[in-house]
């Protein structure tokens, strides 16, 4: 029998016992070569439990889609920020993610902020948890909102650029994606500061210089 993974929520319970609200924040899409970064934050009422909410990468797409709607219905507050490839290239992926998390923390008022391995300087306590989406229901919920949002965006992009296979690999650097970049070039949704895309852009720039 497969063991069901459940967030222990020790950080939430400690805060909830004091009547404090907890904001959990996570992101999806730091590693892809194309598409946006999506960052999401969730606040649940003290004592909230849902054993199905866990690290979005560890549950099925069907379950994520179901939980996406349930989280939005159950949450006291939530926010999702979509960061464009242009903004990622301008700031770099780490700073873009940190800025999105900071904005969510400023927008959603809570007593404590929990993040998935991202330290933030705020006007209240922020706890950065390694593998936070496996330790906190609030962070896990944020990871689900972020991933479902991003996956749906990439499915839309797949209809715009069907030759790249975005619905399958979601912009991550798979062999098929790298071969598509080599064959078809770079799209407007590619992150030009990321290695393989940057190399391709440089080769295109050199070719353009040679033909002038």
C-alpha positions in Angstrom: 0.0 0.0 0.0 1.4 3.4 -1.0 2.1 5.6 2.0 0.2 9.0 1.9 2.5 11.9 2.5 1.1 14.6 4.7 2.6 18.0 5.7 3.3 17.9 9.4 2.4 21.7 9.8 4.4 22.1 13.0 5.1 25.7 12.2 1.5 26.5 11.5 0.3 24.7 14.6 2.7 26.7 16.8 1.5 30.0 15.3 -2.2 29.0 15.3 -2.0 28.1 19.0 -1.2 31.8 19.6 -4.0 32.9 17.3 -1.6 34.0 14.6 -2.3 34.0 10.9 0.3 32.3 8.7 1.1 33.1 5.1 2.9 30.4 3.0 4.6 31.3 -0.3 6.1 29.2 -3.0 6.8 29.4 -6.7 6.8 27.3 -9.9 9.0 27.7 -12.9 12.5 28.7 -11.8 14.3 26.2 -14.0 12.5 26.4 -17.4 14.0 28.1 -20.5 10.7 29.5 -21.5 7.5 30.9 -20.0 6.8 32.9 -16.8 7.7 32.3 -13.2 4.6 31.9 -11.1 4.6 32.7 -7.4 1.7 32.2 -5.0 0.9 32.9 -1.4 -1.9 31.4 0.7 -3.4 32.1 4.2 -5.7 29.5 5.8 -7.8 30.0 8.9 -6.0 28.7 12.1 -6.5 25.0 12.5 -7.1 24.3 8.8 -6.3 20.7 7.8 -6.3 19.0 4.4 -4.1 15.9 4.2 -4.3 16.0 0.3 -2.4 19.3 0.1 1.3 18.5 -0.4 4.3 19.4 -2.6 2.8 20.0 -6.0 5.6 18.1 -7.7 4.7 15.0 -5.7 1.0 14.8 -6.7 -0.8 14.1 -10.0 -2.0 16.7 -12.4 -5.6 15.6 -11.9 -5.2 16.0 -8.1 -3.5 19.4 -8.5 -6.3 20.7 -10.6 -8.9 19.5 -8.0 -6.9 21.0 -5.1 -6.4 24.3 -7.0 -10.1 25.0 -6.8 -10.4 23.7 -3.3 -7.6 25.9 -2.0 -9.1 29.0 -3.6 -12.4 28.2 -1.9 -11.0 27.4 1.5 -8.3 30.1 1.8 -8.8 33.2 3.8 -6.7 35.0 1.3 -4.4 34.1 -1.7 -2.4 35.9 -4.4 -0.7 34.7 -7.6 1.9 36.7 -9.3 3.0 35.9 -12.9 6.5 37.2 -13.7 7.3 37.6 -17.4 10.4 36.2 -19.2 11.4 39.9 -19.8 11.3 40.6 -16.1 13.2 37.4 -15.3 15.9 38.5 -17.8 16.1 42.0 -16.3 16.4 40.9 -12.7 17.7 37.3 -12.9 15.5 34.4 -11.7 16.5 34.5 -8.0 15.8 38.3 -7.7 12.6 38.0 -9.7 11.3 35.2 -7.4 12.3 37.1 -4.3 10.6 40.3 -5.4 7.4 38.4 -6.2 7.4 36.8 -2.8 8.1 40.1 -1.1 5.1 41.7 -3.0 2.8 38.9 -1.9 4.0 39.3 1.7 3.2 43.0 1.6 -0.2 42.5 0.0 -1.4 39.7 2.3 -1.4 40.6 5.9 -0.4 37.9 8.3 1.5 37.5 11.6 4.1 35.0 10.2 5.4 34.4 6.7 6.7 30.9 5.7 8.6 30.5 2.4 10.1 27.6 0.5 13.8 28.3 1.0 13.7 32.0 0.3 14.8 34.4 3.0 12.9 37.7 3.0 13.5 40.9 4.9 10.0 42.0 6.1 8.3 43.9 8.9 7.4 40.7 10.6 9.0 37.3 11.1 9.8 35.2 8.0 10.9 31.6 8.3 12.7 30.1 5.2 12.1 26.3 5.2 14.1 23.9 3.1 11.5 21.7 1.3 8.9 23.9 2.8 6.2 22.5 0.5 6.6 19.2 2.3 6.5 20.7 5.8 3.8 23.4 5.6 0.2 23.1 4.3 0.3 26.9 3.5 3.5 26.7 1.4 2.3 23.5 -0.3 -1.0 25.2 -1.2 1.1 28.1 -2.7 3.1 25.6 -4.7 -0.1 24.0 -6.1 -1.6 27.4 -7.1 1.7 28.4 -8.7 2.2 25.2 -10.6 -1.3 24.8 -11.9 -1.3 28.5 -13.0 2.0 28.1 -14.8 1.1 24.7 -16.4 -2.1 26.3 -17.9 -0.2 29.2 -19.2 2.3 26.8 -20.9 -0.6 24.9 -22.4 -1.8 28.1 -24.0 1.6 28.8 -25.4 1.7 25.2 -26.8 -1.3 26.2 -29.0 0.6 29.3 -30.1 3.9 27.5 -30.8 2.9 23.8 -31.4 6.3 22.8 -32.8 8.0 23.4 -29.4 6.0 20.9 -27.3 5.4 23.2 -24.4 2.3 21.2 -23.2 4.6 18.3 -22.6 7.8 19.8 -21.1 6.4 23.1 -19.8 9.5 24.9 -21.1 12.0 22.9 -19.1 15.3 22.0 -20.9 14.4 18.6 -22.2 16.1 17.1 -25.2 13.0 17.7 -27.3 12.9 21.4 -26.2 16.6 21.9 -26.9 16.2 20.3 -30.4 13.2 22.6 -31.1 15.2 25.7 -30.1 18.0 24.6 -32.4 15.6 23.9 -35.3 13.1 26.7 -35.0 14.9 29.4 -33.0 13.8 31.5 -30.1 10.2 32.6 -29.4 9.2 35.7 -27.5 8.5 33.6 -24.4 12.1 32.3 -24.1 14.3 33.6 -21.3 17.2 35.1 -23.2 19.5 35.1 -20.1 19.3 31.3 -19.7 22.2 29.3 -21.0 21.0 27.4 -24.1 18.8 30.3 -25.2 21.6 32.8 -24.7 23.9 30.7 -26.8 21.3 30.5 -29.6 20.7 34.3 -29.4 24.5 35.0 -29.7 24.7 32.7 -32.7 21.8 34.6 -34.3 23.4 37.9 -33.5 26.7 36.8 -35.1 24.8 35.6 -38.2 23.0 38.9 -38.5 26.3 40.8 -38.2 27.9 38.7 -41.0 25.0 39.4 -43.3 25.0 43.2 -42.9 
